[in-house]
């Protein structure tokens, strides 16, 4: 899309956006980074600060821009919006953030943008659905961060419990990025061994059902815990977004649990939710269909119902 290299436009220079920009800089992922924020001084300050690190990283052009810069963007990442406060659920933010998003998406599309949207603002599934509707783009080019961070949290905590490198833990959180999400224990494996098999081979490490319940509860409630401790979460999601950006720009075809449109999978449709997807240069390449256990399927359907009801509260 961009004439001089991979261009990422970041809309929202808050804690998540600034952390994401820093992650992009350090990992050498993009060749151009444009930062847009309603607080122009904040955007300009971040740009100056980031540019001072250029002698130590791969070349990248960074500037504070406006919506016209979206025309040649490969990816527009939206992190703008109201943050989740103590005691708030992600769904509590629908009214405030859907109104913000309508204006943002209209401005981006007016530029002639033909790239991929990445959405990180909460409630991410509902706002990704709204972005798809507002933009008119094909659904494979409108992607939410979904349960990518929840899945990372599950892998980390399960690896800690089993004393195994988290990179060798393979497990998914699917559904809403929120209270109705669910773990897919039926497909969790350690280095190719499903959890029951791993437990048989390592009985002293085998997690008990109540321990798995506790691990999942800590995954589901992680944001509440972090918000209570320091006011917001931003490092984990920033690194996850950087990975997702790299996957697209480098056409990696990695499998990530992002928010995507359901189009008949599991009997669900017209709803965005987190599922393991193959992601590449053109966005969502494929949605993996997992052979879920009956209780997992029921929980996924219930999660989709929560999201569909939430979608209904937005004027589209």
Secondary structure, DSSP 8 states (H G I E B T S, - for coil): --SSS-EEEEE--SHHHHHHHHHHHHHT--SEEEEE-SSHHHHHHHHHHHHTTGGGSS--EEEE--GGGGTT-SEEEE--S----TT--GGGGHHHHHHHHHHHHHHHHHTT--SEEEE-SSSHHHHHHHHHHHH---GGGEEE-TTHHHHHHHHHHHHHHHT--GGGEE--EEB-SSTT-EE-GGG-EETTEEHHHHHHHTTTT---HHHHHHHHHHHHTHHHHHHHHHS---HHHHHHHHHHHHHHHTT--EEEEEEEEEESGGG-EEEEEEEEEEEETTEEEEE------HHHHHHHHHHHHHHHHHHTTS--
